[in-house]
Amino acid sequence: MSNQAGGRPVTDDSDALAGSSDPAAESGSDAQADLVRTAEDRGTAATDAARKRLGGLARTNSSIHATPRPGVQVGSAGQNISGRAVRRGDQIFRGMAAGSGGFLLVVMAAIAAFLIWKAVPAFTGVNNGNIFTTQSWQFPSDSPTDVPTFGVAALLFGTVVSAVIAMIIGVPVAIGIALFISHYARRRLATALGGVVDLLAAVPSLIFGMWGLYFLVPSTRGFQSWLSEYFGWLPFLHNRTATQTSQFGQSLLIAGIVLAIMIIPTVSAVTREVFLQVPKDTQDAAWALGATKWEMVRTAVLPFGRAGMISAAMLGLGRALGETIAVALVLNSGFTINTHITEPGGDTLASTIALKFGEAASNNLGIPALIAAGLFLFAITLVVNSIARLVIARKKEFSA
């Protein structure tokens, strides 16, 4: 379109632009295309270099695995590890570990062989009673050849009953302490309480025995009288001989309470360490599902620590079965089977060995009889621990 301005024709700018091309735009497009081509070339080169490097590593790896190494056998399916350690240090360490395990087995076998060897005269010698069923322990001291009357029936009964009482009282308390320290108490309180529990495990058994004899027995006479009066309809809690409170005292119930206090530190310490090993993810999963504190403990902590709790309980049971001086101080020896645990009297295998060892030399069968009692205690401990391991092995969910 043309306009007349001052007698001269004027041409529209848009028509002029339409008919011409911009050199700068064409130069920019060419530069961009060059950059794209350069990037593609570089990417192809980098990819080729990476492929070559990977190929070289693969060939190196194949050559390494194709060469047999010490301790490795080559089979049809490739290289198989023969089971031998490659390095000398590994061989030495493996030998030391195997030697330690074998040494333990040798020691256990030596103890069992010694007990059996020394206890044979008690089983084969002349005895007015039966070593399995007689409720007596009488060794005449007039002559070493006098015929004794002895049996371990009452000792076995007292050992098992006192240990069962200790487990019933001590294990739940110990697990509760472990749960409180590991999941409920603040860090400072948990540290202090854990130290106190560990310190209690180091207290000598003689101290527990003296405390039980001079404090616990007098302090619980009223409690034992109350149990006999209000729960006497349970045969094992009824006292048939006591007519007043002062006649209650040194009974299997008190021995079980003392043993329970003694096993609490051991069971609690082991169980606490097991609870602290519960995976954090398992606990967080319970929290994420909206579980309360107790529900988290019940569904995440206790199932994980079940095997550890059983093992800790077995350790406590072992100490309860073998405790000597503390039980000897709080029991009145009677050598009779008495199912009424609030009545005075009771004996255990360990306490009898300690109390009767001094006078056992007066008779030819005295020492063999005490060693036979130790053999029974050894067998009980092995049987109980074997049963516990079988229970854990049969329950896959118990395995940590």
JONOR-V245558 format. One record per backbone hydrogen bond with DSSP energy under -0.5 kcal/mol. NH is the residue of the N-H (numbers start at 0). CO is the residue of the C=O. If there is no record, write none. Layout:
# JONOR-V245558
<<NH	CO> <NH	CO>>
This chain:
# JONOR-V245558
<<2	9> <4	2> <4	7> <7	4> <9	2> <11	0> <15	11> <16	12> <17	13> <18	14> <19	16> <22	20> <25	21> <26	22> <27	23> <28	24> <29	25> <30	26> <31	27> <32	28> <33	29> <34	30> <35	31> <36	32> <37	33> <38	34> <39	35> <40	36> <41	37> <42	38> <43	39> <44	40> <45	41> <46	42> <47	43> <48	44> <49	45> <50	46> <51	47> <52	48> <53	49> <54	50> <55	51> <56	52> <57	53> <58	54> <59	55> <60	56> <61	57> <62	58> <63	59> <64	60> <65	61> <66	62> <66	63> <67	65> <71	68> <72	79> <74	72> <74	77> <77	74> <79	72> <81	70> <90	86> <91	87> <92	88> <93	89> <94	90> <95	91> <96	92> <97	93> <98	94> <99	95> <100	96> <101	97> <102	98> <103	99> <104	100> <105	101> <106	102> <107	103> <108	104> <109	105> <110	106> <111	107> <112	108> <113	109> <114	110> <115	111> <116	112> <117	113> <118	114> <119	115> <119	116> <121	118> <122	118> <122	119> <123	119> <124	120> <127	147> <133	129> <135	133> <137	148> <138	136> <145	142> <147	125> <148	137> <150	135> <151	130> <152	133> <155	151> <156	152> <157	153> <158	154> <159	155> <160	156> <161	157> <162	158> <163	159> <164	160> <165	161> <166	162> <167	163> <168	164> <169	165> <170	166> <172	168> <173	169> <174	170> <175	171> <176	172> <177	173> <178	174> <179	175> <180	176> <181	177> <182	178> <183	178> <183	179> <184	179> <189	185> <190	186> <191	187> <192	188> <193	189> <194	190> <195	191> <196	192> <197	193> <198	194> <199	195> <200	196> <201	197> <201	198> <202	199> <206	203> <207	203> <208	204> <209	205> <210	206> <211	207> <212	208> <213	209> <214	210> <215	210> <216	211> <218	214> <219	215> <220	217> <223	219> <224	220> <225	221> <226	222> <227	223> <228	224> <229	225> <230	226> <233	230> <234	232> <236	233> <237	233> <237	234> <239	237> <246	243> <247	244> <250	248> <251	342> <252	340> <254	250> <255	251> <256	252> <257	253> <258	254> <259	255> <260	256> <261	257> <262	258> <263	259> <264	260> <266	262> <267	263> <268	264> <269	265> <270	266> <271	267> <272	268> <273	269> <274	270> <275	271> <276	273> <277	274> <282	278> <283	279> <284	280> <285	281> <286	282> <287	283> <288	284> <289	286> <290	285> <295	291> <296	292> <297	293> <298	294> <299	295> <300	295> <301	296> <303	299> <304	300> <305	302> <306	397> <308	304> <309	305> <310	306> <311	307> <312	308> <313	309> <314	310> <315	311> <316	312> <317	313> <318	314> <319	315> <320	316> <321	317> <322	318> <327	323> <328	324> <329	325> <330	326> <331	249> <332	330> <337	335> <338	336> <340	235> <340	338> <341	235> <342	339> <344	249> <345	331> <348	154> <351	347> <352	348> <353	349> <354	350> <355	351> <356	352> <359	355> <359	356> <361	358> <362	359> <363	143> <365	362> <366	362> <368	364> <369	365> <370	366> <371	367> <372	368> <373	369> <374	370> <375	371> <376	372> <377	373> <378	374> <379	375> <380	376> <381	377> <382	378> <383	379> <384	380> <385	381> <386	382> <387	383> <388	384> <389	385> <390	386> <391	387> <392	388> <393	389> <394	390> <395	393> <397	394> <398	394> <398	395>>
